[in-house]
Amino acid sequence: MDGQQVIGIAGVGKMGEALVRGLIVGRVVPPNQILVSDAVPIRAKEVATRHGVEAAESVAQLAGQSDVLVLAAKPKDMPTLVNGIAPHLKRGTLVLSLAAGVRTSFVEKVLGGRGRVVRIMPNLACAVGEGATAFALGRTATDHDALTVEEIFGAIGRVTLVEERMLDAVTGLSGSGPGFIAALAHAMIEGGVRSGLPREVAYKLALQTMKGTAELLLIDGLEPMQLFRMVATPNGTTVAGWTVMEKQGVPQAIADGIVAASKRAAEIAEEAGKA
């Protein structure tokens, strides 16, 4: 990425601030080339002070000075935000929308030909540099824009290019995924406690087991059930536990839950489009 470009971030909640931190730690651009704003001005100033970046006085100023503009507002706030930046946006600006369910076509229509639009679906793990991010290019976005997105979001995790129609499924899988995995972790911890472990011991062991297993799968490139078969020796402990889980419908319920979350993401997108 061009080291002279300014990255503007409109909305510095958890995700917006995680991106600020990732850009600095990953040395994507220097802190003095990161500009932030928020609907709550004091929040933008706090984030700016904490990370040594600049705070814009308004979204109009943010739009006018940014070469890459990240829209990190909630879906319900996006129409107001996009309308607010449209008159002030530089024509060649790359606009990255992080709002779930807000189509690139909507943003492009409001911007009236200014800028190029990319839709991004990151997840909460971006806050610790381990995000799972997928993105889709808008109608006029280019291959070079894709490389820019990969560089920015690669600083806070792993990045995948998909077709926009797939982003609802991405929302159901990796967007909602941290919530599902946290609930699974809770269940594993409860099982450990019921088996006789102190809660703090069960907590540490369960979370490190989840983290280590994910790293093992990613580094070795294994299919998950390959690793399962490596662990599940005949008549062993893993088989005993898995037999109970299968009998109670746990694997199917998890898969069905992802489908339900994806379906709801599509419904939210339709509702946003009508609104």
C-alpha positions, 0 to 999 in steps of 0.5 A, a space after each residue: 500500500 502507498 505509504 502516503 495514503 491516508 486511511 480514515 475510519 468512521 466509527 471506532 467501536 470495538 471493530 474500528 479500534 481493532 483496525 486502528 491497532 492492527 494498522 499500527 502494529 502491522 505497519 501498514 501506514 504510520 499513525 499520523 496517516 490514520 484519521 478517525 471519527 465517531 458519532 460520539 466525538 469524545 470516543 474518537 478523541 480517546 482512541 486517537 490519544 490512545 493510539 497516537 492517530 488523528 481525530 477528525 472534527 466531522 465525517 465531512 472532514 474525514 471523507 475529504 482527507 481519506 484515500 481509503 475510507 472505512 465505514 465501521 458503523 452499525 447497519 442501522 446507522 449506515 444510510 445516515 453515514 453514507 449520505 453524510 460522506 457522499 458530498 465530501 468524498 474524493 472521487 478516487 477514494 476506496 470505500 470499505 463498508 463493514 456493516 452487515 447486510 448493507 449491499 455494495 449497490 446501496 453504497 454505490 448508489 448513494 455515493 453517486 459515482 464517487 469512489 469505489 466500494 468494497 464490502 467487508 465482513 470481519 469478526 470480533 477476533 480482529 481485536 486480537 489480530 486473529 480475525 477471519 475476514 471475507 470481502 467482496 468487490 463492488 461494481 467498479 472496484 479493481 484487483 488493486 483494490 483487492 490487494 489493498 484490502 488484503 494488506 489492511 485486514 491481513 494485519 489483523 487476521 486472515 482474509 478471503 475474497 468471495 462473491 458478494 452473494 456469499 457474504 450472508 453465509 460468511 456472516 452466519 459462519 465467521 461473523 456469528 462464529 465467535 459467539 457460537 465458539 464461546 458458548 461451546 467453550 462454556 459447555 466444555 468448561 462446565 463438563 470439566 468442572 462436573 468431572 472434578 476440575 477447579 473452574 479456573 483450571 477447566 477455563 485455561 485448558 478448554 480455551 488453550 485446547 480450542 486455540 491449539 486445535 485451530 492452529 494445528 488444523 491451519 498449519 498442517 492443512 488437515 481436514 477437521 475429521 482427519 484430526 478427529 480420527 487421529 485422536 479418536 482411538 477405538 474404545 478410547 475417551 474421545 469415542 466415548 464422548 463423541 458417541 454421546 454428542 452424536 446421540 444428542 444431535 450436537 453435530 447436526 445442531 451446530 451445522 443447522 445453527 450456522 444455516 439459521 444464522 446465514 438465513 437471518 443475515 440474508 433477511 436483515 440484508 433484505 430489510 435494510 434494502 427495503 428501508 
